[in-house]
């Protein structure tokens, strides 16, 4: 067998068509021609080779000279669950919040990050291990959507002493509870709601492999 004959058989099987169906695609009424091509007994004429290449969506020269099975095996995009990186968005990273200024004021910036997150307005770099049971570790970047209220139990960016922090938020009639996702850290309870301010809802995070 030749590279061409092996390629025709491989690409036909990959496409899931019979020899009869392939023959009809390139204007043959009988599958015998395809049988001969795949066994290496005969080769398609130049015009037929071009029609085969068009049908399989490959170049004629590649069909005749390149091992398609090996090429596909080496192509990372043919590995299951492997996808290209999605389009990213430029998101500002916020650090300590300057007193009395809007969250996204220039003096609060620590720079920008690129992330495949469409519904985030800003990002925080997590400090410490208080949220590890939520999968968020020291140094991870967490993406925040600006809102002033969140549902109980949601992770939010909260302003405390002019610095943004991440906690699960529980609002009760007489108090606001900020709960870490780590039993080694105590809950924080505020009876004066004005002492804290919800900056936004955590919608995603990225982490580096350490």
BELSUL-V655925 format. One record per pair of residues at least 6 apart in sequence whose C-alpha atoms are under 7 Angstrom apart, sorted by the first residue. I is the first residue (numbers start at 1). J is the second residue. D is the distance in whole Angstrom. If there is no record, write none. Layout:
# BELSUL-V655925
I_J_D, I_J_D
This chain:
# BELSUL-V655925
1_39_6, 1_40_5, 2_40_6, 3_64_6, 3_65_6, 3_66_7, 3_67_6, 4_63_6, 4_64_5, 4_65_7, 5_37_5, 5_38_4, 5_39_6, 5_40_5, 6_38_6, 7_63_6, 7_67_7, 7_68_6, 8_38_6, 9_38_6, 10_69_7, 11_56_7, 19_31_5, 19_34_6, 20_30_6, 20_31_5, 23_29_6, 23_30_6, 23_31_5, 23_34_6, 26_48_6, 26_51_6, 26_52_7, 36_42_5, 37_43_5, 37_44_7, 49_60_7, 50_60_6, 53_59_6, 53_60_5, 53_63_6, 72_78_6, 77_83_7, 86_116_6, 87_116_6, 88_114_6, 88_115_5, 88_116_4, 88_117_7, 89_114_5, 89_115_5, 89_116_6, 89_117_6, 89_118_7, 90_112_6, 90_113_6, 90_114_5, 90_115_7, 91_112_5, 91_113_5, 91_114_6, 91_121_7, 91_122_5, 91_123_7, 92_109_7, 92_111_6, 92_112_4, 92_113_6, 92_122_5, 92_123_6, 93_109_6, 93_110_5, 93_111_5, 93_112_5, 93_113_7, 93_122_6, 93_123_5, 93_124_6, 94_108_6, 94_109_5, 94_110_6, 94_122_7, 94_123_6, 94_124_6, 95_108_6, 95_109_6, 95_110_6, 95_124_7, 95_164_7, 96_108_6, 96_162_6, 96_163_5, 96_164_6, 97_103_7, 97_108_5, 97_162_5, 97_163_5, 97_164_7, 98_107_7, 98_108_6, 98_162_6, 99_162_6, 119_145_6, 120_143_6, 120_144_5, 120_145_4, 121_144_6, 121_145_5, 121_146_6, 122_143_6, 122_144_5, 122_145_7, 123_141_6, 123_142_5, 123_143_4, 123_144_6, 124_141_6, 124_142_5, 124_143_7, 125_139_6, 125_140_6, 125_141_5, 125_142_6, 126_137_7, 126_138_5, 126_139_5, 126_140_5, 126_141_6, 126_142_7, 127_138_5, 127_139_6, 128_137_7, 128_138_5, 129_137_6, 129_138_6, 130_180_5, 130_181_6, 130_182_5, 130_185_6, 131_137_7, 131_180_6, 131_181_4, 131_182_6, 132_181_6, 132_182_6, 133_181_5, 133_182_6, 134_181_6, 140_205_7, 140_206_6, 140_207_5, 141_205_5, 141_206_5, 141_207_7, 142_202_7, 142_204_6, 142_205_4, 142_206_7, 143_202_6, 143_203_6, 143_204_5, 143_205_6, 144_200_6, 144_201_5, 144_202_5, 144_203_6, 145_200_5, 145_201_5, 145_202_6, 145_203_7, 146_199_6, 146_200_4, 146_201_7, 147_199_6, 147_200_4, 147_201_6, 148_198_5, 148_199_6, 148_200_6, 149_198_7, 150_201_7, 152_169_6, 152_170_5, 152_171_6, 153_168_5, 153_169_5, 153_170_6, 154_168_5, 154_169_6, 155_166_7, 155_167_5, 155_168_4, 155_169_6, 155_201_6, 155_202_6, 156_166_6, 156_167_6, 156_168_6, 156_169_7, 156_198_7, 156_200_6, 156_201_4, 156_202_5, 157_164_6, 157_165_5, 157_166_5, 157_167_7, 157_198_6, 157_199_5, 157_200_5, 157_201_6, 157_202_7, 158_164_5, 158_165_5, 158_166_6, 158_196_7, 158_197_6, 158_198_4, 158_199_5, 159_165_6, 159_196_6, 159_197_5, 159_198_6, 159_199_7, 160_196_5, 167_178_6, 167_179_6, 167_180_5, 168_178_6, 168_179_5, 168_180_6, 169_177_6, 169_178_5, 169_179_6, 170_176_6, 170_177_5, 170_178_6, 171_177_6, 174_191_6, 175_189_7, 175_190_6, 175_191_4, 176_189_6, 176_190_5, 176_191_6, 176_193_7, 177_187_7, 177_188_6, 177_189_5, 177_190_6, 178_187_6, 178_188_5, 178_189_6, 179_187_5, 179_188_6, 180_187_6
